[in-house]
Amino acid sequence: MKWEKYSLINESHLELFEQYHEKKESDWYNNQFHLSSYSGSTNDPNGLVYYKGQYFVFMQSCPFSIEHYNKSWALYTTVDFINYTYEGLTLIPSNEYDKNGVFSGSARVNSKGEMEIYYTGNVKFNDVDRTSYTLKALIDLREKVITKEFLFECDLEKYTGHFRDPVVFEKENKLFMLNGAQTLNKEGVLNVYEFDGNNWNWKKDIIVDKGDEQNSYMVECPNYFVLDGKEFIFACLEQDTPLSEGSHFVKYREVEVDNDANFKFKTQLRKIDLGFDFYAPQIFSNTQDRIIMLGWLGNSKSSPFPKELTTWSNHLTIPRELFVKNDSLYQLPIKELENLRLNEINYQENVFNYENGLVEIISNDISNNNFEIKLQSENKNIILKNQNNIFWIDRTNMDYNDEINLPSLINLGNLKINNIRILIDRSCLEIFINDGQHAISLRFFIKDHNKISTDLKNVKVIQLDSNKYIWNNIMFKNKLKEN
């Protein structure tokens, strides 16, 4: 069939999705320990929640396209972040409120022990004008049914229709909802709604970059959480500048929120990841013993498409645990991922040789000295180097280059590097510096990379394994609750 951007999907398309999936599984660039959709494009992590002994990882999935077409939610469940069950497509466009896309949202476990999903339904009037609806959904994993409920429409007298990505949190026995929004003046704001026991009511707008003006035209994918007794918010601040100048960074700040949803800012905005290939992070809403974050290892401003990628694109980050240190957020791969380690690789003939595109590098006691790490195949490479107190990434010599979407040279400034840890997959890597003080997400495209050369003196290189998956190519029944 000829697919249009908002073509609806149904069970008759599952065979096609399986064909797309088989092609994806055979592609070299398909990452092995980073989650992505069964087929098609992947973007925002959604609905992260721990429920009945499992972690639920929903994600934006466009199953028939490598672009942002017919956004739906796919679902993985796991108990250990290495062994995953793909449960299928769950929330799909199915009614008058979400017919042009099931956009991002969150999940929580309510007082009845139910998993509540909150999401944005997208409806386009034409190529420019739109509205959005906020909906709630309940999932029946056993019966494979999603029950949706309309909550409220975007107020088009206040906002352009760009109003989305609800996250619900409780504060002193009150429920609040945050949405990212764009005002009629094309300014990005953080919107707050409050639940009165029966309905959600507009509360206020927050200028999230107050005192640190970013001139953002849109705020997306907000989050709120408490860690070590401190309150934090983060959001994606979209600016009208090129990607290479930092148009779409995710930033956070410490806040104090009272029971009337007044926000007092305790710190300035700070980047949560220094890479250009990072967007739309979300934390698990109810893992109180630790805060676990997943992001999209991509960017809504960036769409690189090597010719090999015909049936899939993009992926999530690895799960990261957040910490508070030196009044800042630090982050490291969750402890469970150490179970991917197979064996330490010996240094032979000036290189470390690894297999399957999966490897980890750890180096300590660097003292901000000059160093270079070259990740390579026979003829191509990317280079990470600390040179004269400046950390550089050089993607000039890859199999696929795209200067707009994948800037070749990235100057990250003086990060005062004392230690570094890098997890490398087939077409992406994640860098953690100074025990998690800095994180850098990076996409790259080098076929059959299998060698590391470096002048680091104190370095350990470890062969990694892949995640293990059970695949269920199914589609949940979506129905609308009658009011």
C-alpha positions as CSV (number, residue, x, y, z in Angstrom):
1,M,0.0,0.0,0.0
2,K,1.0,3.6,-0.3
3,W,1.6,5.0,3.1
4,E,0.7,8.6,4.0
5,K,1.9,10.4,7.1
6,Y,-1.3,9.8,9.0
7,S,-2.3,6.4,7.5
8,L,-4.0,4.3,10.2
9,I,-2.6,0.9,11.0
10,N,-4.4,-2.3,11.9
11,E,-3.6,-6.0,12.4
12,S,-3.5,-6.6,8.6
13,H,-0.2,-4.7,8.6
14,L,1.6,-6.9,11.1
15,E,3.1,-9.1,8.4
16,L,4.7,-6.0,6.8
17,F,6.1,-4.9,10.2
18,E,7.6,-8.4,10.5
19,Q,9.3,-8.0,7.2
20,Y,10.6,-4.6,8.3
21,H,11.8,-6.1,11.5
22,E,13.7,-9.0,9.8
23,K,15.5,-6.4,7.6
24,K,16.4,-4.4,10.7
25,E,17.8,-7.4,12.5
26,S,20.1,-8.1,9.6
27,D,21.4,-4.5,9.4
28,W,24.9,-3.9,10.8
29,Y,23.9,-0.5,12.3
30,N,21.1,-2.1,14.4
31,N,22.2,-1.6,18.0
32,Q,22.4,-4.6,20.3
33,F,22.0,-3.2,23.8
34,H,20.0,0.0,23.0
35,L,16.2,-0.4,22.7
36,S,14.4,0.5,19.5
37,S,11.0,-0.2,18.0
38,Y,10.1,-3.5,16.4
39,S,10.1,-1.7,13.0
40,G,10.1,1.9,11.7
41,S,11.2,4.9,13.6
42,T,11.8,5.3,17.3
43,N,11.8,8.5,19.4
44,D,10.8,9.5,22.9
45,P,10.7,7.1,25.8
46,N,7.2,7.2,27.2
47,G,5.3,5.9,30.2
48,L,8.3,4.7,32.2
49,V,6.9,2.9,35.3
50,Y,7.7,0.0,37.6
51,Y,4.5,-2.1,37.8
52,K,3.8,-5.6,39.3
53,G,7.4,-6.6,39.4
54,Q,8.4,-5.4,35.9
55,Y,9.8,-2.2,34.4
56,F,7.6,-0.9,31.6
57,V,9.3,0.9,28.8
58,F,7.0,2.4,26.3
59,M,8.4,4.4,23.4
60,Q,7.2,6.5,20.5
61,S,7.1,4.1,17.5
62,C,6.3,4.8,13.8
63,P,6.1,1.2,12.7
64,F,5.8,1.7,8.9
65,S,8.2,4.6,8.4
66,I,11.8,5.7,9.3
67,E,10.3,9.2,9.7
68,H,7.8,10.6,12.2
69,Y,4.6,9.1,10.7
70,N,1.6,7.7,12.6
71,K,3.1,8.0,16.0
72,S,2.1,5.1,18.3
73,W,3.5,3.6,21.5
74,A,5.4,0.3,21.5
75,L,6.1,-1.5,24.8
76,Y,9.0,-3.5,26.3
77,T,8.9,-5.1,29.7
78,T,11.9,-6.3,31.7
79,V,13.0,-7.3,35.2
80,D,16.7,-6.7,34.7
81,F,17.3,-4.3,31.7
82,I,19.0,-7.0,29.7
83,N,16.3,-9.6,29.0
84,Y,13.3,-7.8,27.4
85,T,9.9,-8.9,26.1
86,Y,8.5,-6.8,23.3
87,E,4.8,-6.8,24.1
88,G,3.7,-5.1,20.8
89,L,2.1,-1.9,19.7
90,T,-0.1,-0.6,22.5
91,L,-1.5,2.9,22.1
92,I,-2.2,3.6,18.4
93,P,-4.2,6.4,16.6
94,S,-7.8,5.2,16.9
95,N,-10.3,7.9,17.7
96,E,-11.2,11.6,17.0
97,Y,-8.8,12.8,19.7
98,D,-5.6,11.1,18.6
99,K,-6.2,10.3,14.9
100,N,-3.0,12.1,13.8
101,G,-0.7,10.6,16.3
102,V,-0.4,9.3,19.8
103,F,2.2,11.7,21.1
104,S,4.3,11.4,24.2
105,G,3.2,11.1,27.8
106,S,3.9,9.4,31.1
107,A,2.5,6.7,33.5
108,R,2.0,6.3,37.2
109,V,0.5,3.8,39.6
110,N,-2.5,5.2,41.3
111,S,-3.9,4.6,44.8
112,K,-6.0,1.7,43.4
113,G,-2.9,-0.1,42.1
114,E,-3.7,0.7,38.5
115,M,-1.2,1.9,35.9
116,E,-2.5,5.2,34.6
117,I,-1.2,6.4,31.3
118,Y,-1.4,10.1,30.3
119,Y,-0.7,11.1,26.7
120,T,-1.3,13.7,24.0
121,G,-3.5,13.1,21.1
122,N,-2.5,15.1,18.0
123,V,-5.1,16.4,15.5
124,K,-4.2,18.4,12.4
125,F,-6.6,20.8,10.7
126,N,-4.2,21.4,7.8
127,D,-0.5,21.5,7.2
128,V,-0.1,24.4,9.7
129,D,-2.9,24.5,12.2
130,R,-3.6,21.9,14.8
131,T,-5.0,21.1,18.2
132,S,-4.1,18.6,20.8
133,Y,-6.1,16.6,23.4
134,T,-4.9,15.2,26.7
135,L,-6.1,11.7,27.4
136,K,-5.8,9.1,30.1
137,A,-5.5,5.3,29.3
138,L,-5.5,2.1,31.2
139,I,-3.7,-1.0,29.9
140,D,-4.8,-4.6,30.2
141,L,-1.6,-6.6,29.5
142,R,-3.4,-10.0,29.7
143,E,-6.3,-9.2,27.4
144,K,-4.2,-6.8,25.2
145,V,-6.6,-3.9,25.5
146,I,-6.1,-0.2,25.9
147,T,-9.0,1.8,27.3
148,K,-8.7,5.6,26.5
149,E,-10.5,8.5,28.2
150,F,-10.7,12.1,27.0
151,L,-9.6,14.6,29.6
152,F,-9.4,18.1,28.0
153,E,-8.5,20.0,24.8
154,C,-5.7,22.4,24.3
155,D,-6.9,26.0,24.9
156,L,-6.4,27.5,21.5
157,E,-7.0,31.0,23.0
158,K,-3.7,30.6,24.9
159,Y,-1.6,28.1,22.9
160,T,-0.9,27.4,19.2
161,G,-1.9,23.8,19.4
162,H,1.6,22.8,20.3
163,F,0.7,21.5,23.8
164,R,1.9,18.1,24.8
165,D,3.8,15.5,26.8
166,P,1.9,15.3,30.1
167,V,3.6,14.2,33.3
168,V,1.6,13.8,36.5
169,F,3.1,14.1,40.0
170,E,1.7,14.2,43.5
171,K,2.6,17.0,45.9
172,E,1.1,17.1,49.4
173,N,-1.8,14.9,48.4
174,K,-2.5,17.0,45.3
175,L,-2.1,15.8,41.7
176,F,-0.5,18.2,39.3
177,M,0.2,17.8,35.6
178,L,3.0,19.4,33.6
179,N,2.8,19.9,29.8
180,G,5.2,21.5,27.4
181,A,3.5,24.3,25.4
182,Q,3.9,27.2,23.0
183,T,2.0,30.4,23.5
184,L,0.3,32.4,20.8
185,N,3.4,34.7,20.9
186,K,5.5,31.6,20.0
187,E,7.2,31.4,23.4
188,G,7.9,28.1,25.1
189,V,6.3,27.7,28.5
190,L,5.8,24.9,31.1
191,N,2.0,24.6,31.8
192,V,0.5,23.3,35.0
193,Y,-2.9,21.7,35.5
194,E,-4.4,20.6,38.8
195,F,-6.8,17.7,39.5
196,D,-9.8,18.6,41.8
197,G,-10.9,15.0,42.2
198,N,-13.1,14.9,39.1
199,N,-11.6,17.2,36.5
200,W,-8.3,18.6,35.4
201,N,-8.2,22.4,35.6
202,W,-5.8,24.9,34.1
203,K,-3.6,26.3,36.9
204,K,-0.7,28.5,35.5
205,D,2.2,28.8,33.1
206,I,5.8,28.7,34.2
207,I,8.6,30.4,32.4
208,V,11.1,27.5,32.9
209,D,14.1,29.5,31.7
210,K,13.3,32.6,33.8
211,G,16.5,34.4,34.8
212,D,18.4,32.4,32.2
213,E,16.6,33.3,29.0
214,Q,17.0,30.7,26.2
215,N,14.5,32.4,23.8
216,S,12.8,29.0,23.3
217,Y,9.9,28.9,21.0
218,M,8.7,25.6,22.4
219,V,9.1,23.5,25.6
220,E,8.7,19.8,25.3
221,C,8.9,16.6,27.4
222,P,9.0,18.1,30.9
223,N,9.7,16.0,34.0
224,Y,9.6,16.5,37.7
225,F,11.2,14.3,40.4
226,V,12.6,14.3,43.9
227,L,16.1,13.0,44.6
228,D,17.9,13.2,48.0
229,G,15.3,15.6,49.3
230,K,15.8,18.0,46.4
231,E,13.2,18.8,43.7
232,F,14.2,18.9,40.0
233,I,12.6,19.7,36.7
234,F,14.0,19.2,33.2
235,A,12.6,19.9,29.8
236,C,13.6,20.2,26.1
237,L,14.0,23.8,25.1
238,E,13.7,24.3,21.4
239,Q,15.5,27.3,19.9
240,D,15.6,28.7,16.4
241,T,19.3,28.0,15.8
242,P,21.3,25.3,14.0
243,L,21.8,22.0,15.7
244,S,25.5,22.6,15.8
245,E,24.9,25.6,17.9
246,G,22.8,23.8,20.4
247,S,19.2,24.4,19.3
248,H,17.6,21.5,21.1
249,F,19.4,20.8,24.3
250,V,17.7,19.2,27.4
251,K,18.2,21.3,30.5
252,Y,17.4,20.9,34.2
253,R,17.3,23.1,37.3
254,E,16.7,22.5,41.0
255,V,13.4,24.0,42.1
256,E,11.1,24.3,45.1
257,V,7.4,23.6,44.4
258,D,4.8,24.5,47.0
259,N,1.3,22.9,47.3
260,D,-0.1,25.7,45.1
261,A,2.3,24.8,42.2
262,N,4.4,27.9,42.7
263,F,7.9,27.2,41.4
264,K,11.0,28.8,43.0
265,F,14.2,28.2,41.0
266,K,17.2,27.2,43.1
267,T,19.8,27.0,40.3
268,Q,20.3,28.1,36.7
269,L,19.6,25.9,33.8
270,R,22.2,23.2,33.1
271,K,22.6,20.7,30.3
272,I,21.7,17.1,31.3
273,D,23.7,15.7,28.4
274,L,26.4,17.5,26.4
275,G,25.8,15.6,23.1
276,F,23.7,16.8,20.2
277,D,22.2,13.2,20.0
278,F,20.1,13.3,23.1
279,Y,16.4,14.4,23.6
280,A,13.2,13.8,25.4
281,P,14.5,12.0,28.6
282,Q,12.0,10.6,31.1
283,I,12.5,9.1,34.6
284,F,10.6,6.0,36.0
285,S,7.8,7.5,38.0
286,N,7.9,5.2,41.0
287,T,11.3,3.7,41.6
288,Q,11.9,5.6,44.8
289,D,15.0,3.8,45.9
290,R,16.8,5.2,42.8
291,I,16.0,7.6,39.9
292,I,16.4,5.8,36.5
293,M,16.4,7.9,33.3
294,L,16.0,6.9,29.7
295,G,16.4,9.3,26.8
296,W,16.0,9.3,23.0
297,L,19.5,8.9,21.6
298,G,18.5,11.2,18.8
299,N,17.1,14.7,18.3
300,S,14.0,16.2,16.8
301,K,16.3,18.6,14.9
302,S,18.4,15.8,13.5
303,S,17.4,13.0,11.1
304,P,20.4,11.3,9.5
305,F,19.4,8.5,7.2
306,P,22.2,6.3,5.7
307,K,20.9,4.5,2.7
308,E,21.0,1.1,4.6
309,L,18.3,2.3,7.0
310,T,15.2,1.6,5.0
311,T,13.0,-0.1,7.7
312,W,14.1,1.4,11.0
313,S,15.8,4.4,12.6
314,N,16.8,5.6,16.0
315,H,16.9,4.1,19.5
316,L,16.9,5.0,23.2
317,T,19.8,5.5,25.5
318,I,20.8,2.9,28.0
319,P,19.1,3.4,31.4
320,R,21.1,5.7,33.6
321,E,20.9,6.2,37.4
322,L,20.8,9.9,38.5
323,F,22.7,11.1,41.6
324,V,23.1,14.4,43.4
325,K,26.7,15.5,43.8
326,N,28.2,18.9,44.3
327,D,24.7,20.4,43.9
328,S,24.4,19.0,40.4
329,L,22.9,15.9,38.8
330,Y,25.4,13.2,37.9
331,Q,24.5,10.1,35.9
332,L,26.0,6.6,35.3
333,P,24.8,3.4,33.6
334,I,22.6,1.4,35.9
335,K,24.5,-1.3,37.8
336,E,22.6,-4.1,35.9
337,L,24.4,-3.3,32.7
338,E,27.6,-4.6,34.1
339,N,26.1,-8.1,33.4
340,L,26.7,-7.4,29.7
341,R,30.4,-7.7,30.3
342,L,31.9,-10.9,28.9
343,N,35.7,-10.6,29.2
344,E,38.6,-8.2,29.3
345,I,40.3,-7.7,25.9
346,N,44.1,-7.9,25.7
347,Y,46.2,-5.2,23.9
348,Q,47.8,-6.8,20.8
349,E,49.8,-5.2,18.0
350,N,48.9,-1.7,19.2
351,V,45.1,-2.2,19.1
352,F,42.3,-3.8,21.1
353,N,40.3,-6.1,18.9
354,Y,36.6,-6.6,19.8
355,E,33.7,-8.4,18.2
356,N,30.1,-7.7,17.1
357,G,30.6,-3.9,17.5
358,L,30.1,-4.1,21.3
359,V,32.7,-2.9,23.7
360,E,33.3,-0.8,26.8
361,I,36.3,1.4,27.6
362,I,37.3,2.4,31.2
363,S,40.2,4.7,32.1
364,N,41.1,6.3,35.4
365,D,43.8,8.8,36.6
366,I,43.8,10.8,33.4
367,S,44.5,14.2,35.3
368,N,43.2,16.1,32.2
369,N,46.2,15.1,30.2
370,N,46.2,14.8,26.5
371,F,44.9,11.5,25.1
372,E,43.3,10.1,22.0
373,I,40.8,7.2,21.5
374,K,40.3,6.0,17.9
375,L,37.3,3.7,17.2
376,Q,37.8,2.1,13.8
377,S,37.2,-0.4,11.1
378,E,39.8,-1.1,8.4
379,N,39.4,2.3,6.7
380,K,37.0,4.5,8.8
381,N,37.1,5.9,12.3
382,I,35.9,8.4,14.8
383,I,38.2,10.0,17.2
384,L,37.7,11.2,20.8
385,K,40.6,13.3,22.1
386,N,41.5,15.6,24.9
387,Q,43.9,18.1,23.5
388,N,45.3,21.1,25.3
389,N,42.4,20.9,27.9
390,I,39.7,20.7,25.2
391,F,37.7,17.6,24.6
392,W,36.9,17.0,20.9
393,I,34.9,14.5,19.0
394,D,35.8,14.0,15.3
395,R,33.3,12.2,13.1
396,T,34.8,13.3,9.8
397,N,35.9,9.9,8.6
398,M,32.8,7.7,8.8
399,D,31.0,5.5,6.2
400,Y,28.1,8.0,6.3
401,N,28.5,11.7,6.9
402,D,25.8,14.4,7.2
403,E,27.2,17.8,8.3
404,I,23.8,19.2,9.2
405,N,22.5,16.3,11.2
406,L,25.8,14.9,12.4
407,P,28.2,17.7,12.8
408,S,31.7,16.3,12.2
409,L,33.7,18.3,14.7
410,I,32.3,18.8,18.2
411,N,34.2,21.0,20.7
412,L,33.0,20.2,24.2
413,G,35.4,22.6,26.0
414,N,37.5,21.9,29.1
415,L,35.8,19.1,30.9
416,K,38.8,18.6,33.3
417,I,38.7,14.9,32.6
418,N,40.0,12.6,35.4
419,N,38.2,9.4,34.3
420,I,36.1,8.3,31.4
421,R,33.8,5.3,30.7
422,I,32.4,4.7,27.2
423,L,29.8,2.1,26.2
424,I,29.9,1.4,22.4
425,D,27.2,-0.2,20.4
426,R,26.8,-0.7,16.6
427,S,25.9,2.9,15.7
428,C,25.9,4.8,18.9
429,L,28.0,5.3,22.0
430,E,27.6,6.9,25.4
431,I,30.4,8.7,27.3
432,F,30.5,9.2,31.1
433,I,33.2,11.5,32.5
434,N,34.4,12.1,36.1
435,D,32.1,9.4,37.6
436,G,29.1,10.8,35.9
437,Q,29.6,14.6,36.1
438,H,29.2,14.8,32.3
439,A,27.4,12.5,29.9
440,I,27.7,12.7,26.1
441,S,25.4,10.8,23.7
442,L,26.7,10.2,20.2
443,R,25.5,8.6,17.0
444,F,28.0,7.3,14.4
445,F,28.0,5.2,11.3
446,I,31.0,3.0,10.7
447,K,30.4,-0.5,9.3
448,D,32.1,-3.4,11.0
449,H,34.1,-1.4,13.5
450,N,36.2,-3.7,15.6
451,K,39.4,-2.0,16.7
452,I,40.4,0.6,19.3
453,S,43.7,2.3,19.4
454,T,44.6,4.7,22.2
455,D,47.5,6.3,24.0
456,L,45.8,6.2,27.4
457,K,48.1,4.5,29.9
458,N,45.6,3.2,32.4
459,V,42.9,1.7,30.3
460,K,40.6,-1.4,30.4
461,V,38.7,-2.6,27.4
462,I,35.9,-5.1,27.9
463,Q,33.9,-7.2,25.3
464,L,30.2,-6.7,25.8
465,D,27.2,-8.9,25.0
466,S,23.8,-7.9,23.5
467,N,20.4,-7.7,25.1
468,K,18.2,-10.7,24.8
469,Y,14.7,-10.3,23.4
470,I,11.4,-12.2,23.1
471,W,9.4,-10.7,20.2
472,N,5.6,-10.4,20.1
473,N,4.5,-8.8,16.9
474,I,1.0,-7.9,18.0
475,M,-1.3,-4.9,18.2
476,F,-3.4,-4.1,21.2
477,K,-7.1,-3.3,20.8
478,N,-7.7,0.4,21.5
479,K,-11.2,1.5,22.6
480,L,-12.5,4.9,23.9
481,K,-14.3,5.0,27.2
482,E,-17.8,6.5,26.9
483,N,-18.5,9.5,29.1
